[in-house]
């Protein structure tokens, strides 16, 4: 039987939402084994002087616990 845990995570990128998502998953993968899925709960842009300066993604990662 597999038991999974859900972790909430926010990640940011100056490039795009996709890049923010990728950076977050890669960073989490450095310390968490068995990441199975991620879903985007929310996303937002950062604005400075009327211009988009960053992309932020709030996600939930699901990973399997060791047996």
mmCIF file as Biopython writes it, N, C-alpha, C and O atoms, coordinates in Angstrom:
data_model
#
loop_
_atom_site.group_PDB
_atom_site.id
_atom_site.type_symbol
_atom_site.label_atom_id
_atom_site.label_alt_id
_atom_site.label_comp_id
_atom_site.label_asym_id
_atom_site.label_entity_id
_atom_site.label_seq_id
_atom_site.pdbx_PDB_ins_code
_atom_site.Cartn_x
_atom_site.Cartn_y
_atom_site.Cartn_z
_atom_site.occupancy
_atom_site.B_iso_or_equiv
_atom_site.auth_seq_id
_atom_site.auth_asym_id
_atom_site.pdbx_PDB_model_num
ATOM 1   N N  . UNK A ? 1  ? 0.845  -1.170 0.000   1.0 0.0 1  A 1 
ATOM 2   C CA . UNK A ? 1  ? 0.000  0.000  0.000   1.0 0.0 1  A 1 
ATOM 3   C C  . UNK A ? 1  ? 0.895  1.240  0.000   1.0 0.0 1  A 1 
ATOM 4   O O  . UNK A ? 1  ? 1.877  1.303  0.740   1.0 0.0 1  A 1 
ATOM 5   N N  . UNK A ? 2  ? 0.556  2.207  -0.820  1.0 0.0 2  A 1 
ATOM 6   C CA . UNK A ? 2  ? 1.297  3.456  -0.883  1.0 0.0 2  A 1 
ATOM 7   C C  . UNK A ? 2  ? 0.546  4.536  -0.122  1.0 0.0 2  A 1 
ATOM 8   O O  . UNK A ? 2  ? -0.667 4.689  -0.267  1.0 0.0 2  A 1 
ATOM 9   N N  . UNK A ? 3  ? 1.284  5.281  0.690   1.0 0.0 3  A 1 
ATOM 10  C CA . UNK A ? 3  ? 0.730  6.417  1.416   1.0 0.0 3  A 1 
ATOM 11  C C  . UNK A ? 3  ? 1.413  7.664  0.889   1.0 0.0 3  A 1 
ATOM 12  O O  . UNK A ? 3  ? 2.636  7.700  0.751   1.0 0.0 3  A 1 
ATOM 13  N N  . UNK A ? 4  ? 0.625  8.682  0.597   1.0 0.0 4  A 1 
ATOM 14  C CA . UNK A ? 4  ? 1.172  9.908  0.029   1.0 0.0 4  A 1 
ATOM 15  C C  . UNK A ? 4  ? 0.952  11.088 0.966   1.0 0.0 4  A 1 
ATOM 16  O O  . UNK A ? 4  ? 0.052  11.074 1.806   1.0 0.0 4  A 1 
ATOM 17  N N  . UNK A ? 5  ? 1.771  12.086 0.810   1.0 0.0 5  A 1 
ATOM 18  C CA . UNK A ? 5  ? 1.671  13.317 1.575   1.0 0.0 5  A 1 
ATOM 19  C C  . UNK A ? 5  ? 1.587  14.477 0.593   1.0 0.0 5  A 1 
ATOM 20  O O  . UNK A ? 5  ? 2.134  14.404 -0.507  1.0 0.0 5  A 1 
ATOM 21  N N  . UNK A ? 6  ? 0.901  15.548 0.989   1.0 0.0 6  A 1 
ATOM 22  C CA . UNK A ? 6  ? 0.769  16.742 0.157   1.0 0.0 6  A 1 
ATOM 23  C C  . UNK A ? 6  ? 1.509  17.891 0.834   1.0 0.0 6  A 1 
ATOM 24  O O  . UNK A ? 6  ? 1.349  18.126 2.032   1.0 0.0 6  A 1 
ATOM 25  N N  . UNK A ? 7  ? 2.313  18.599 0.061   1.0 0.0 7  A 1 
ATOM 26  C CA . UNK A ? 7  ? 3.103  19.723 0.549   1.0 0.0 7  A 1 
ATOM 27  C C  . UNK A ? 7  ? 2.738  20.969 -0.259  1.0 0.0 7  A 1 
ATOM 28  O O  . UNK A ? 7  ? 2.692  20.922 -1.488  1.0 0.0 7  A 1 
ATOM 29  N N  . UNK A ? 8  ? 2.480  22.077 0.428   1.0 0.0 8  A 1 
ATOM 30  C CA . UNK A ? 8  ? 2.209  23.337 -0.260  1.0 0.0 8  A 1 
ATOM 31  C C  . UNK A ? 8  ? 3.519  24.073 -0.468  1.0 0.0 8  A 1 
ATOM 32  O O  . UNK A ? 8  ? 4.381  24.082 0.411   1.0 0.0 8  A 1 
ATOM 33  N N  . UNK A ? 9  ? 3.669  24.696 -1.645  1.0 0.0 9  A 1 
ATOM 34  C CA . UNK A ? 9  ? 4.921  25.316 -2.022  1.0 0.0 9  A 1 
ATOM 35  C C  . UNK A ? 9  ? 4.646  26.518 -2.918  1.0 0.0 9  A 1 
ATOM 36  O O  . UNK A ? 9  ? 3.730  26.490 -3.739  1.0 0.0 9  A 1 
ATOM 37  N N  . UNK A ? 10 ? 5.438  27.567 -2.761  1.0 0.0 10 A 1 
ATOM 38  C CA . UNK A ? 10 ? 5.391  28.720 -3.665  1.0 0.0 10 A 1 
ATOM 39  C C  . UNK A ? 10 ? 6.745  28.860 -4.326  1.0 0.0 10 A 1 
ATOM 40  O O  . UNK A ? 10 ? 7.783  28.629 -3.706  1.0 0.0 10 A 1 
ATOM 41  N N  . UNK A ? 11 ? 6.722  29.242 -5.592  1.0 0.0 11 A 1 
ATOM 42  C CA . UNK A ? 11 ? 7.962  29.413 -6.341  1.0 0.0 11 A 1 
ATOM 43  C C  . UNK A ? 11 ? 7.808  30.611 -7.268  1.0 0.0 11 A 1 
ATOM 44  O O  . UNK A ? 11 ? 6.706  30.935 -7.711  1.0 0.0 11 A 1 
ATOM 45  N N  . UNK A ? 12 ? 8.929  31.259 -7.553  1.0 0.0 12 A 1 
ATOM 46  C CA . UNK A ? 12 ? 8.895  32.485 -8.338  1.0 0.0 12 A 1 
ATOM 47  C C  . UNK A ? 12 ? 9.943  32.465 -9.431  1.0 0.0 12 A 1 
ATOM 48  O O  . UNK A ? 12 ? 11.004 31.860 -9.277  1.0 0.0 12 A 1 
ATOM 49  N N  . UNK A ? 13 ? 9.640  33.133 -10.545 1.0 0.0 13 A 1 
ATOM 50  C CA . UNK A ? 13 ? 10.576 33.251 -11.664 1.0 0.0 13 A 1 
ATOM 51  C C  . UNK A ? 13 ? 10.382 34.597 -12.349 1.0 0.0 13 A 1 
ATOM 52  O O  . UNK A ? 13 ? 9.265  35.114 -12.396 1.0 0.0 13 A 1 
ATOM 53  N N  . UNK A ? 14 ? 11.451 35.165 -12.875 1.0 0.0 14 A 1 
ATOM 54  C CA . UNK A ? 14 ? 11.297 36.389 -13.666 1.0 0.0 14 A 1 
ATOM 55  C C  . UNK A ? 14 ? 10.882 36.099 -15.114 1.0 0.0 14 A 1 
ATOM 56  O O  . UNK A ? 14 ? 10.582 37.022 -15.872 1.0 0.0 14 A 1 
ATOM 57  N N  . UNK A ? 15 ? 10.865 34.818 -15.495 1.0 0.0 15 A 1 
ATOM 58  C CA . UNK A ? 15 ? 10.629 34.427 -16.891 1.0 0.0 15 A 1 
ATOM 59  C C  . UNK A ? 15 ? 9.172  34.104 -17.229 1.0 0.0 15 A 1 
ATOM 60  O O  . UNK A ? 15 ? 8.598  34.700 -18.140 1.0 0.0 15 A 1 
ATOM 61  N N  . UNK A ? 16 ? 8.567  33.147 -16.483 1.0 0.0 16 A 1 
ATOM 62  C CA . UNK A ? 16 ? 7.228  32.671 -16.840 1.0 0.0 16 A 1 
ATOM 63  C C  . UNK A ? 16 ? 6.640  31.820 -15.714 1.0 0.0 16 A 1 
ATOM 64  O O  . UNK A ? 16 ? 7.338  31.428 -14.779 1.0 0.0 16 A 1 
ATOM 65  N N  . UNK A ? 17 ? 5.334  31.543 -15.827 1.0 0.0 17 A 1 
ATOM 66  C CA . UNK A ? 17 ? 4.689  30.645 -14.866 1.0 0.0 17 A 1 
ATOM 67  C C  . UNK A ? 17 ? 5.287  29.241 -14.990 1.0 0.0 17 A 1 
ATOM 68  O O  . UNK A ? 17 ? 5.534  28.575 -13.984 1.0 0.0 17 A 1 
ATOM 69  N N  . UNK A ? 18 ? 5.514  28.801 -16.216 1.0 0.0 18 A 1 
ATOM 70  C CA . UNK A ? 18 ? 6.083  27.471 -16.428 1.0 0.0 18 A 1 
ATOM 71  C C  . UNK A ? 18 ? 7.452  27.363 -15.758 1.0 0.0 18 A 1 
ATOM 72  O O  . UNK A ? 18 ? 7.753  26.356 -15.117 1.0 0.0 18 A 1 
ATOM 73  N N  . UNK A ? 19 ? 8.272  28.389 -15.904 1.0 0.0 19 A 1 
ATOM 74  C CA . UNK A ? 19 ? 9.596  28.372 -15.292 1.0 0.0 19 A 1 
ATOM 75  C C  . UNK A ? 19 ? 9.491  28.374 -13.762 1.0 0.0 19 A 1 
ATOM 76  O O  . UNK A ? 19 ? 10.262 27.689 -13.090 1.0 0.0 19 A 1 
ATOM 77  N N  . UNK A ? 20 ? 8.554  29.130 -13.215 1.0 0.0 20 A 1 
ATOM 78  C CA . UNK A ? 20 ? 8.359  29.146 -11.759 1.0 0.0 20 A 1 
ATOM 79  C C  . UNK A ? 20 ? 7.963  27.756 -11.269 1.0 0.0 20 A 1 
ATOM 80  O O  . UNK A ? 20 ? 8.459  27.295 -10.242 1.0 0.0 20 A 1 
ATOM 81  N N  . UNK A ? 21 ? 7.082  27.096 -11.991 1.0 0.0 21 A 1 
ATOM 82  C CA . UNK A ? 21 ? 6.650  25.741 -11.635 1.0 0.0 21 A 1 
ATOM 83  C C  . UNK A ? 21 ? 7.828  24.779 -11.700 1.0 0.0 21 A 1 
ATOM 84  O O  . UNK A ? 21 ? 8.035  23.987 -10.781 1.0 0.0 21 A 1 
ATOM 85  N N  . UNK A ? 22 ? 8.596  24.843 -12.776 1.0 0.0 22 A 1 
ATOM 86  C CA . UNK A ? 22 ? 9.747  23.957 -12.947 1.0 0.0 22 A 1 
ATOM 87  C C  . UNK A ? 22 ? 10.784 24.172 -11.854 1.0 0.0 22 A 1 
ATOM 88  O O  . UNK A ? 22 ? 11.314 23.206 -11.305 1.0 0.0 22 A 1 
ATOM 89  N N  . UNK A ? 23 ? 11.080 25.430 -11.532 1.0 0.0 23 A 1 
ATOM 90  C CA . UNK A ? 23 ? 12.054 25.736 -10.479 1.0 0.0 23 A 1 
ATOM 91  C C  . UNK A ? 23 ? 11.611 25.190 -9.128  1.0 0.0 23 A 1 
ATOM 92  O O  . UNK A ? 23 ? 12.415 24.642 -8.373  1.0 0.0 23 A 1 
ATOM 93  N N  . UNK A ? 24 ? 10.323 25.344 -8.830  1.0 0.0 24 A 1 
ATOM 94  C CA . UNK A ? 24 ? 9.806  24.853 -7.560  1.0 0.0 24 A 1 
ATOM 95  C C  . UNK A ? 24 ? 9.909  23.344 -7.426  1.0 0.0 24 A 1 
ATOM 96  O O  . UNK A ? 24 ? 10.304 22.826 -6.381  1.0 0.0 24 A 1 
ATOM 97  N N  . UNK A ? 25 ? 9.549  22.645 -8.492  1.0 0.0 25 A 1 
ATOM 98  C CA . UNK A ? 25 ? 9.612  21.181 -8.471  1.0 0.0 25 A 1 
ATOM 99  C C  . UNK A ? 25 ? 11.066 20.704 -8.383  1.0 0.0 25 A 1 
ATOM 100 O O  . UNK A ? 25 ? 11.373 19.781 -7.627  1.0 0.0 25 A 1 
ATOM 101 N N  . UNK A ? 26 ? 11.955 21.330 -9.150  1.0 0.0 26 A 1 
ATOM 102 C CA . UNK A ? 26 ? 13.366 20.936 -9.106  1.0 0.0 26 A 1 
ATOM 103 C C  . UNK A ? 26 ? 13.964 21.166 -7.721  1.0 0.0 26 A 1 
ATOM 104 O O  . UNK A ? 26 ? 14.709 20.321 -7.224  1.0 0.0 26 A 1 
ATOM 105 N N  . UNK A ? 27 ? 13.651 22.290 -7.096  1.0 0.0 27 A 1 
ATOM 106 C CA . UNK A ? 27 ? 14.179 22.584 -5.766  1.0 0.0 27 A 1 
ATOM 107 C C  . UNK A ? 27 ? 13.635 21.590 -4.742  1.0 0.0 27 A 1 
ATOM 108 O O  . UNK A ? 27 ? 14.391 21.082 -3.913  1.0 0.0 27 A 1 
ATOM 109 N N  . UNK A ? 28 ? 12.332 21.309 -4.791  1.0 0.0 28 A 1 
ATOM 110 C CA . UNK A ? 28 ? 11.730 20.355 -3.860  1.0 0.0 28 A 1 
ATOM 111 C C  . UNK A ? 28 ? 12.331 18.966 -4.047  1.0 0.0 28 A 1 
ATOM 112 O O  . UNK A ? 28 ? 12.509 18.227 -3.079  1.0 0.0 28 A 1 
ATOM 113 N N  . UNK A ? 29 ? 12.642 18.615 -5.286  1.0 0.0 29 A 1 
ATOM 114 C CA . UNK A ? 29 ? 13.196 17.298 -5.585  1.0 0.0 29 A 1 
ATOM 115 C C  . UNK A ? 29 ? 14.587 17.092 -4.974  1.0 0.0 29 A 1 
ATOM 116 O O  . UNK A ? 29 ? 15.037 15.955 -4.840  1.0 0.0 29 A 1 
ATOM 117 N N  . UNK A ? 30 ? 15.265 18.173 -4.606  1.0 0.0 30 A 1 
ATOM 118 C CA . UNK A ? 30 ? 16.576 18.056 -3.961  1.0 0.0 30 A 1 
ATOM 119 C C  . UNK A ? 30 ? 16.467 17.443 -2.569  1.0 0.0 30 A 1 
ATOM 120 O O  . UNK A ? 30 ? 17.420 16.822 -2.099  1.0 0.0 30 A 1 
ATOM 121 N N  . UNK A ? 31 ? 15.327 17.603 -1.900  1.0 0.0 31 A 1 
ATOM 122 C CA . UNK A ? 31 ? 15.182 17.103 -0.529  1.0 0.0 31 A 1 
ATOM 123 C C  . UNK A ? 31 ? 14.018 16.131 -0.344  1.0 0.0 31 A 1 
ATOM 124 O O  . UNK A ? 31 ? 13.917 15.480 0.696   1.0 0.0 31 A 1 
ATOM 125 N N  . UNK A ? 32 ? 13.152 16.030 -1.327  1.0 0.0 32 A 1 
ATOM 126 C CA . UNK A ? 32 ? 11.982 15.146 -1.217  1.0 0.0 32 A 1 
ATOM 127 C C  . UNK A ? 32 ? 12.077 14.080 -2.299  1.0 0.0 32 A 1 
ATOM 128 O O  . UNK A ? 32 ? 12.237 14.388 -3.480  1.0 0.0 32 A 1 
ATOM 129 N N  . UNK A ? 33 ? 11.977 12.840 -1.888  1.0 0.0 33 A 1 
ATOM 130 C CA . UNK A ? 33 ? 11.995 11.734 -2.851  1.0 0.0 33 A 1 
ATOM 131 C C  . UNK A ? 33 ? 10.573 11.318 -3.194  1.0 0.0 33 A 1 
ATOM 132 O O  . UNK A ? 33 ? 9.665  11.442 -2.373  1.0 0.0 33 A 1 
ATOM 133 N N  . UNK A ? 34 ? 10.389 10.835 -4.388  1.0 0.0 34 A 1 
ATOM 134 C CA . UNK A ? 34 ? 9.115  10.239 -4.775  1.0 0.0 34 A 1 
ATOM 135 C C  . UNK A ? 34 ? 8.020  11.222 -5.123  1.0 0.0 34 A 1 
ATOM 136 O O  . UNK A ? 34 ? 6.844  10.916 -4.925  1.0 0.0 34 A 1 
ATOM 137 N N  . UNK A ? 35 ? 8.365  12.402 -5.638  1.0 0.0 35 A 1 
ATOM 138 C CA . UNK A ? 35 ? 7.317  13.345 -6.049  1.0 0.0 35 A 1 
ATOM 139 C C  . UNK A ? 35 ? 6.533  12.716 -7.192  1.0 0.0 35 A 1 
ATOM 140 O O  . UNK A ? 35 ? 7.102  12.299 -8.201  1.0 0.0 35 A 1 
ATOM 141 N N  . UNK A ? 36 ? 5.224  12.657 -7.015  1.0 0.0 36 A 1 
ATOM 142 C CA . UNK A ? 36 ? 4.354  11.988 -7.986  1.0 0.0 36 A 1 
ATOM 143 C C  . UNK A ? 36 ? 3.586  12.964 -8.860  1.0 0.0 36 A 1 
ATOM 144 O O  . UNK A ? 36 ? 3.355  12.692 -10.038 1.0 0.0 36 A 1 
ATOM 145 N N  . UNK A ? 37 ? 3.189  14.098 -8.294  1.0 0.0 37 A 1 
ATOM 146 C CA . UNK A ? 37 ? 2.382  15.043 -9.064  1.0 0.0 37 A 1 
ATOM 147 C C  . UNK A ? 37 ? 2.430  16.415 -8.417  1.0 0.0 37 A 1 
ATOM 148 O O  . UNK A ? 37 ? 2.845  16.573 -7.269  1.0 0.0 37 A 1 
ATOM 149 N N  . UNK A ? 38 ? 1.995  17.397 -9.183  1.0 0.0 38 A 1 
ATOM 150 C CA . UNK A ? 38 ? 1.889  18.768 -8.687  1.0 0.0 38 A 1 
ATOM 151 C C  . UNK A ? 38 ? 0.651  19.383 -9.320  1.0 0.0 38 A 1 
ATOM 152 O O  . UNK A ? 38 ? 0.338  19.123 -10.482 1.0 0.0 38 A 1 
ATOM 153 N N  . UNK A ? 39 ? -0.037 20.189 -8.554  1.0 0.0 39 A 1 
ATOM 154 C CA . UNK A ? 39 ? -1.120 20.931 -9.170  1.0 0.0 39 A 1 
ATOM 155 C C  . UNK A ? 39 ? -1.035 22.380 -8.738  1.0 0.0 39 A 1 
ATOM 156 O O  . UNK A ? 39 ? -0.717 22.698 -7.592  1.0 0.0 39 A 1 
ATOM 157 N N  . UNK A ? 40 ? -1.329 23.245 -9.691  1.0 0.0 40 A 1 
ATOM 158 C CA . UNK A ? 40 ? -1.246 24.681 -9.451  1.0 0.0 40 A 1 
ATOM 159 C C  . UNK A ? 40 ? -2.525 25.121 -8.758  1.0 0.0 40 A 1 
ATOM 160 O O  . UNK A ? 40 ? -3.625 25.004 -9.299  1.0 0.0 40 A 1 
ATOM 161 N N  . UNK A ? 41 ? -2.349 25.629 -7.552  1.0 0.0 41 A 1 
ATOM 162 C CA . UNK A ? 41 ? -3.488 26.105 -6.780  1.0 0.0 41 A 1 
ATOM 163 C C  . UNK A ? 41 ? -3.820 27.549 -7.144  1.0 0.0 41 A 1 
ATOM 164 O O  . UNK A ? 41 ? -4.987 27.938 -7.172  1.0 0.0 41 A 1 
ATOM 165 N N  . UNK A ? 42 ? -2.779 28.342 -7.424  1.0 0.0 42 A 1 
ATOM 166 C CA . UNK A ? 42 ? -2.972 29.757 -7.713  1.0 0.0 42 A 1 
ATOM 167 C C  . UNK A ? 42 ? -1.723 30.277 -8.397  1.0 0.0 42 A 1 
ATOM 168 O O  . UNK A ? 42 ? -0.642 29.707 -8.246  1.0 0.0 42 A 1 
ATOM 169 N N  . UNK A ? 43 ? -1.866 31.349 -9.142  1.0 0.0 43 A 1 
ATOM 170 C CA . UNK A ? 43 ? -0.709 31.997 -9.739  1.0 0.0 43 A 1 
ATOM 171 C C  . UNK A ? 43 ? -0.943 33.499 -9.752  1.0 0.0 43 A 1 
ATOM 172 O O  . UNK A ? 43 ? -2.081 33.967 -9.795  1.0 0.0 43 A 1 
ATOM 173 N N  . UNK A ? 44 ? 0.153  34.242 -9.715  1.0 0.0 44 A 1 
ATOM 174 C CA . UNK A ? 44 ? 0.054  35.692 -9.699  1.0 0.0 44 A 1 
ATOM 175 C C  . UNK A ? 44 ? 1.265  36.291 -10.389 1.0 0.0 44 A 1 
ATOM 176 O O  . UNK A ? 44 ? 2.304  35.642 -10.511 1.0 0.0 44 A 1 
ATOM 177 N N  . UNK A ? 45 ? 1.130  37.523 -10.835 1.0 0.0 45 A 1 
ATOM 178 C CA . UNK A ? 45 ? 2.266  38.235 -11.402 1.0 0.0 45 A 1 
ATOM 179 C C  . UNK A ? 45 ? 2.670  39.343 -10.446 1.0 0.0 45 A 1 
ATOM 180 O O  . UNK A ? 45 ? 1.838  39.904 -9.733  1.0 0.0 45 A 1 
ATOM 181 N N  . UNK A ? 46 ? 3.952  39.646 -10.444 1.0 0.0 46 A 1 
ATOM 182 C CA . UNK A ? 46 ? 4.476  40.757 -9.659  1.0 0.0 46 A 1 
ATOM 183 C C  . UNK A ? 46 ? 4.639  41.941 -10.608 1.0 0.0 46 A 1 
ATOM 184 O O  . UNK A ? 46 ? 5.142  41.783 -11.720 1.0 0.0 46 A 1 
ATOM 185 N N  . UNK A ? 47 ? 4.222  43.107 -10.176 1.0 0.0 47 A 1 
ATOM 186 C CA . UNK A ? 47 ? 4.219  44.285 -11.038 1.0 0.0 47 A 1 
ATOM 187 C C  . UNK A ? 47 ? 5.010  45.409 -10.384 1.0 0.0 47 A 1 
ATOM 188 O O  . UNK A ? 47 ? 4.827  45.707 -9.204  1.0 0.0 47 A 1 
ATOM 189 N N  . UNK A ? 48 ? 5.893  46.032 -11.166 1.0 0.0 48 A 1 
ATOM 190 C CA . UNK A ? 48 ? 6.652  47.194 -10.727 1.0 0.0 48 A 1 
ATOM 191 C C  . UNK A ? 48 ? 6.537  48.263 -11.817 1.0 0.0 48 A 1 
ATOM 192 O O  . UNK A ? 48 ? 6.845  48.006 -12.980 1.0 0.0 48 A 1 
ATOM 193 N N  . UNK A ? 49 ? 6.101  49.433 -11.442 1.0 0.0 49 A 1 
ATOM 194 C CA . UNK A ? 49 ? 5.944  50.545 -12.387 1.0 0.0 49 A 1 
ATOM 195 C C  . UNK A ? 49 ? 5.127  50.153 -13.617 1.0 0.0 49 A 1 
ATOM 196 O O  . UNK A ? 49 ? 5.455  50.541 -14.738 1.0 0.0 49 A 1 
ATOM 197 N N  . UNK A ? 50 ? 4.070  49.386 -13.400 1.0 0.0 50 A 1 
ATOM 198 C CA . UNK A ? 50 ? 3.180  49.003 -14.491 1.0 0.0 50 A 1 
ATOM 199 C C  . UNK A ? 50 ? 3.688  47.892 -15.384 1.0 0.0 50 A 1 
ATOM 200 O O  . UNK A ? 50 ? 3.059  47.587 -16.397 1.0 0.0 50 A 1 
ATOM 201 N N  . UNK A ? 51 ? 4.811  47.276 -15.038 1.0 0.0 51 A 1 
ATOM 202 C CA . UNK A ? 51 ? 5.363  46.193 -15.853 1.0 0.0 51 A 1 
ATOM 203 C C  . UNK A ? 51 ? 5.473  44.919 -15.031 1.0 0.0 51 A 1 
ATOM 204 O O  . UNK A ? 51 ? 5.759  44.956 -13.835 1.0 0.0 51 A 1 
ATOM 205 N N  . UNK A ? 52 ? 5.245  43.807 -15.684 1.0 0.0 52 A 1 
ATOM 206 C CA . UNK A ? 52 ? 5.374  42.508 -15.020 1.0 0.0 52 A 1 
ATOM 207 C C  . UNK A ? 52 ? 6.851  42.233 -14.761 1.0 0.0 52 A 1 
ATOM 208 O O  . UNK A ? 52 ? 7.671  42.246 -15.679 1.0 0.0 52 A 1 
ATOM 209 N N  . UNK A ? 53 ? 7.174  41.984 -13.496 1.0 0.0 53 A 1 
ATOM 210 C CA . UNK A ? 53 ? 8.574  41.737 -13.119 1.0 0.0 53 A 1 
ATOM 211 C C  . UNK A ? 53 ? 8.809  40.332 -12.584 1.0 0.0 53 A 1 
ATOM 212 O O  . UNK A ? 53 ? 9.951  39.939 -12.347 1.0 0.0 53 A 1 
ATOM 213 N N  . UNK A ? 54 ? 7.744  39.579 -12.394 1.0 0.0 54 A 1 
ATOM 214 C CA . UNK A ? 54 ? 7.917  38.229 -11.881 1.0 0.0 54 A 1 
ATOM 215 C C  . UNK A ? 54 ? 6.624  37.438 -11.966 1.0 0.0 54 A 1 
ATOM 216 O O  . UNK A ? 54 ? 5.531  37.996 -12.063 1.0 0.0 54 A 1 
ATOM 217 N N  . UNK A ? 55 ? 6.782  36.134 -11.926 1.0 0.0 55 A 1 
ATOM 218 C CA . UNK A ? 55 ? 5.664  35.197 -11.989 1.0 0.0 55 A 1 
ATOM 219 C C  . UNK A ? 55 ? 5.759  34.282 -10.776 1.0 0.0 55 A 1 
ATOM 220 O O  . UNK A ? 55 ? 6.808  33.691 -10.517 1.0 0.0 55 A 1 
ATOM 221 N N  . UNK A ? 56 ? 4.671  34.168 -10.041 1.0 0.0 56 A 1 
ATOM 222 C CA . UNK A ? 56 ? 4.673  33.339 -8.833  1.0 0.0 56 A 1 
ATOM 223 C C  . UNK A ? 56 ? 3.589  32.274 -8.955  1.0 0.0 56 A 1 
ATOM 224 O O  . UNK A ? 56 ? 2.468  32.547 -9.384  1.0 0.0 56 A 1 
ATOM 225 N N  . UNK A ? 57 ? 3.952  31.057 -8.569  1.0 0.0 57 A 1 
ATOM 226 C CA . UNK A ? 57 ? 3.041  29.918 -8.605  1.0 0.0 57 A 1 
ATOM 227 C C  . UNK A ? 57 ? 2.917  29.342 -7.202  1.0 0.0 57 A 1 
ATOM 228 O O  . UNK A ? 57 ? 3.921  29.110 -6.528  1.0 0.0 57 A 1 
ATOM 229 N N  . UNK A ? 58 ? 1.691  29.114 -6.767  1.0 0.0 58 A 1 
ATOM 230 C CA . UNK A ? 58 ? 1.421  28.425 -5.510  1.0 0.0 58 A 1 
ATOM 231 C C  . UNK A ? 58 ? 0.918  27.037 -5.910  1.0 0.0 58 A 1 
ATOM 232 O O  . UNK A ? 58 ? -0.084 26.915 -6.615  1.0 0.0 58 A 1 
ATOM 233 N N  . UNK A ? 59 ? 1.607  26.007 -5.463  1.0 0.0 59 A 1 
ATOM 234 C CA . UNK A ? 59 ? 1.270  24.648 -5.893  1.0 0.0 59 A 1 
ATOM 235 C C  . UNK A ? 59 ? 1.229  23.685 -4.722  1.0 0.0 59 A 1 
ATOM 236 O O  . UNK A ? 59 ? 1.684  23.994 -3.620  1.0 0.0 59 A 1 
ATOM 237 N N  . UNK A ? 60 ? 0.685  22.537 -4.980  1.0 0.0 60 A 1 
ATOM 238 C CA . UNK A ? 60 ? 0.695  21.442 -4.020  1.0 0.0 60 A 1 
ATOM 239 C C  . UNK A ? 60 ? 1.377  20.259 -4.686  1.0 0.0 60 A 1 
ATOM 240 O O  . UNK A ? 60 ? 1.014  19.851 -5.790  1.0 0.0 60 A 1 
ATOM 241 N N  . UNK A ? 61 ? 2.372  19.717 -3.997  1.0 0.0 61 A 1 
ATOM 242 C CA . UNK A ? 61 ? 3.098  18.555 -4.486  1.0 0.0 61 A 1 
ATOM 243 C C  . UNK A ? 61 ? 2.641  17.318 -3.726  1.0 0.0 61 A 1 
ATOM 244 O O  . UNK A ? 61 ? 2.438  17.363 -2.512  1.0 0.0 61 A 1 
ATOM 245 N N  . UNK A ? 62 ? 2.481  16.229 -4.440  1.0 0.0 62 A 1 
ATOM 246 C CA . UNK A ? 62 ? 2.138  14.957 -3.810  1.0 0.0 62 A 1 
ATOM 247 C C  . UNK A ? 62 ? 3.353  14.042 -3.951  1.0 0.0 62 A 1 
ATOM 248 O O  . UNK A ? 62 ? 3.917  13.894 -5.035  1.0 0.0 62 A 1 
ATOM 249 N N  . UNK A ? 63 ? 3.744  13.429 -2.823  1.0 0.0 63 A 1 
ATOM 250 C CA . UNK A ? 63 ? 4.863  12.495 -2.874  1.0 0.0 63 A 1 
ATOM 251 C C  . UNK A ? 63 ? 4.576  11.292 -1.998  1.0 0.0 63 A 1 
ATOM 252 O O  . UNK A ? 63 ? 3.863  11.382 -0.999  1.0 0.0 63 A 1 
ATOM 253 N N  . UNK A ? 64 ? 5.148  10.164 -2.393  1.0 0.0 64 A 1 
ATOM 254 C CA . UNK A ? 64 ? 4.939  8.911  -1.675  1.0 0.0 64 A 1 
ATOM 255 C C  . UNK A ? 64 ? 5.863  8.845  -0.452  1.0 0.0 64 A 1 
ATOM 256 O O  . UNK A ? 64 ? 7.042  9.189  -0.533  1.0 0.0 64 A 1 
ATOM 257 N N  . UNK A ? 65 ? 5.324  8.410  0.646   1.0 0.0 65 A 1 
ATOM 258 C CA . UNK A ? 65 ? 6.133  8.192  1.841   1.0 0.0 65 A 1 
ATOM 259 C C  . UNK A ? 65 ? 6.839  6.846  1.743   1.0 0.0 65 A 1 
ATOM 260 O O  . UNK A ? 65 ? 6.312  5.903  1.154   1.0 0.0 65 A 1 
ATOM 261 N N  . UNK A ? 66 ? 8.023  6.762  2.319   1.0 0.0 66 A 1 
ATOM 262 C CA . UNK A ? 66 ? 8.758  5.494  2.293   1.0 0.0 66 A 1 
ATOM 263 C C  . UNK A ? 66 ? 8.004  4.448  3.104   1.0 0.0 66 A 1 
ATOM 264 O O  . UNK A ? 66 ? 7.408  4.746  4.139   1.0 0.0 66 A 1 
ATOM 265 N N  . UNK A ? 67 ? 8.047  3.233  2.613   1.0 0.0 67 A 1 
ATOM 266 C CA . UNK A ? 67 ? 7.364  2.147  3.318   1.0 0.0 67 A 1 
ATOM 267 C C  . UNK A ? 67 ? 8.244  1.564  4.388   1.0 0.0 67 A 1 
ATOM 268 O O  . UNK A ? 67 ? 7.834  0.636  5.087   1.0 0.0 67 A 1 
#
